Amino acid sequence: MTARDVERNQRTHGTTRQDTGRSLVVAVDDDASVLALLERMLTSWGFRVRPFSRFEDARASLIAEPPFALVADVRLGEYNGLQLIHLAREVNPKAILVALSGFDDPVVRDDAERAGAVAYLVKPTELHRLRDYLETRPH
């Protein structure tokens, strides 16, 4: 994706609020049970959720419709969820970005923060904290 693509997406999708009045959250995890839990939680909190288990599909979605927020697992098979966090920051600098991991790794936590994540949550024990981060900005 070029800078021109990012700029065009920002002009086209200047707001992440949709006609439904519900903000879009892209959720990415290659563990189907975690992804289903995220989708249920986010939907129950009033968000419009677009769940993905594959990096490539999530990447395409971020470019096509920049979200209000991205919740991404850091380990996505051969890819890294931090790459999605970087991309989400490019297409929507105001997006709320949250990294998830099954391990509390201080090095990865620091990498996530440098990438722009507002939080690094350890699955599944810290998922309940997700709502606090998403509600830091009105949606």
Secondary structure as GFF3:
##gff-version 3
##sequence-region A 1 139
A	DSSP	alpha_helix	3	12	.	.	.	ID=ss1
A	DSSP	beta_strand	24	28	.	.	.	ID=ss2
A	DSSP	alpha_helix	32	44	.	.	.	ID=ss3
A	DSSP	beta_strand	48	52	.	.	.	ID=ss4
A	DSSP	alpha_helix	55	64	.	.	.	ID=ss5
A	DSSP	beta_strand	69	73	.	.	.	ID=ss6
A	DSSP	beta_strand	75	76	.	.	.	ID=ss7
A	DSSP	beta_strand	79	80	.	.	.	ID=ss8
A	DSSP	alpha_helix	81	91	.	.	.	ID=ss9
A	DSSP	beta_strand	96	101	.	.	.	ID=ss10
A	DSSP	alpha_helix	106	115	.	.	.	ID=ss11
A	DSSP	beta_strand	119	122	.	.	.	ID=ss12
A	DSSP	three_ten_helix	127	129	.	.	.	ID=ss13
A	DSSP	alpha_helix	130	134	.	.	.	ID=ss14
###
